[in-house]
Amino acid sequence: MHRYVAAHGSSSPPRDAMIDGFPIGTWVDNRRTDYRRGRLPAERIARLESEFPGWRWNVLDAAFAAGVAHLRRYAATRGTSNPPPARHDRRLPHRPVGGEPSRRLPQRPTVQ
């Protein structure tokens, strides 16, 4: 795991990641599963959390938190937290803002 973090700067490898022929992504996924099912001993939990400061037991929660942080920055620069349909905002590098138009609520007809 230390070699993966040194090479990629993250302790969240994709499931198919390999380091020197070892399936590190699968290994990490299995440790998270063991944790969720209560099968990972406390000393191993402590070791992962202390040796890898960016360690996340739930990557979906981490992704949600990152999305909220991006939305806060968007709202701070635009004065609204309701972005238009998906597009890239140059002020928020490498992160699209908004959703797919098909996944947004339909527009209400305007009353004239």
N, C-alpha and C positions, 0 to 999 in steps of 0.2 A: 504494500500500500504506500509506503514511503516513496518508492520509486515512481509510482503513478502521480502522486501529489507533486513531487519534484519536477516531473516532466510536463504536467498539465495544469498545475496550480489549483487543483480541486480534489476534494475527497468524495466526489460523486461521479464515478465513471459510468458511462453508458453500459447497459447490460452486456454488450458484445465486446467490451474492451479487454485487451490482453496486455500483459507485461511479461516479457521474456517467456512467452508460451503459456503463462498462467492466466486463467480466465478471471481477472480481477473484478470485472463488472458483475459476473455471476456470483463471485464470492461475497461482494458487498451486498448484493441483492439478498443473498441467503442470510447474511448477518441481520439485515433489517427485518426479514421475515421472522427469524428466531427471536428478535427483540419484541416484535408485535405479538408473538404467540407466547411470550413469557419464558422462552427456552434459553435465553442468553444469560449466563451467570453475571452477577453484579461486577466482578472484577474485570470481565471482558468489556462490559458496558463502560466502566470507568476508564479502561485503557484506550478504547476507541475515542471517547470524548476528550481525554487529556492529550493524546498524541496527535490528534487531528482537529485543531480548533474550529475548522469549518464543517465538521461532521454534522449531518442532519439525519435523524431517524426517519423523518417523513419528508421526502423530497417534494411531495405535492403541497404540503404546508409551506415549505421554503419557497416554492415557485409562486404560491399565492402571495406571500409576503413581498416578494420581489415585484410582483405586478402591482400591489398596493403602493409600493414606493415609487414606481414609475408613474402611476396615476396621480400621486401627490405632486410630483414634479411637474407633470402636465398641467394640473389645476393651478399650481403656483405661477406658471408662465402664461397660461391662457385665461385664467379667471373662471374656469368652468371645469367640472369633472365629467362632462358629457362630450367626448370627442366625436368627430364625424366618423363615417365608415372607415374601415382599415386603410391606412396609408402610413408612410414613413414620415415622422416629424423630425426634421433635421436638428431640432434643439434637444432631442432625446436620442442620442446616437445608438444605432444597432438595435432598436426596439420599436416595432410597429405599435401604433396606438389606435384603438378602436376595434370594432369587431367586424366579422363578415356581414355584409348587408343582408344576406338571407337569414342570419341569426338574430338580427335586430328586430324589435317590435315594429309592426307596420305603422306607417305614418297615419295620423288621424286626418281626415279631410278637413280642410279649412272652411269655416263658415263665412259666407260673404254677405 
